[in-house]
Amino acid sequence: MPELNTAVVMTPDHVITPDPALQMATYWITKTVKKMNLKGLQVTHLNGDKAKKTEVRDTLSMVDPLLFWGTGHGLECLFTGQIRGMSAEDLSEWVILSSVTSSVEFGDKTFSITANPDWMEGRVVHLTSCLTAVELGVAIADAGALAYIGYNRLFIVGFMEHPPESRYTQSFMEPDIQIELTLLDGKSVKDAIWASDFRSDDWIEYWRRSGDPNADAMIKGIIWNKVSRLVFGDETIKIRFVPDALSPWNVAGVAVVGTIGIGGVGIVSREGGLAGIGK
């Protein structure tokens, strides 16, 4: 049974080369990890080259976290982590979670993946990623996850030409990380989704009043992310990270994040100049 007061957070930043979309997401998630630690959560942060399949598997086995949260490139059935090369070993470590067992083409390489949604059994899973809510999220919930939170379209993280700390990326990422901040306060998954929506609305209002030449694109992007987010599982689940004060019957927590582009499709997408995590 997953351990109370524990979390694993995964943040890759390379897909062969430094990946702007992942770097944007990683910047804001890492800031949130610091807040999680300050609130007494025991967080194992798999950052950069630690965001690989074997490392995730071994950490899940050792820590058995209640919360698993991560970012990466995603497709409908896949969630991925860090990759720096194209060797068979590199490719085998790239796909963290899959809802299918099959062969996959990436560029001129072919490699095998194995379905493993059961890794998330008993956890609350949050994937800050593109597309995984289409199929993988359903499989994760069906495999026994207490709740899954993710996106069924491209997840937009910011403008390619602006740094991760910019207001542009902040506007896209804050509604997503608000989910963890709300869960940390002992609220339910449903409460966390409401809080995320309110944060989106705050930013929409900000950009409406800003006079910024990119305001219309920002508003469309924030709304896009908001309506793309889906939840599967028990929305009444609460994560309360207070040791010895909780019953395992009323606590849940895991956040997973992933994205991937394969078969020659570009990893970082651009929608009207915006960077996304996915195809």
ABEGO torsion letter per residue (X at the ends): XBBBGBBBBBBBABBGBBBAAAAAAAAAAAAAAAAAAAAGBBBBBBBEAABBAAAAAAAAAAAGBABBBBBEBBBAABBBBBBABABAAAAAAABABBABBBBBBBEABBBBBBBAAAAABGBBBBBBBBGAAAAAAAAAAAAGBABBBBBABBBBAEBAABBAABAAAAAAAAAAAAAAAAAAAGBBAAAAAAAAAAAAAAAAAAAAAAGBAAAAAAAAAAAAAAAABBBBEBAABBBBBBBGABBAAABBBBBBBBBBBBGGBBABBBBGGBBBBEX
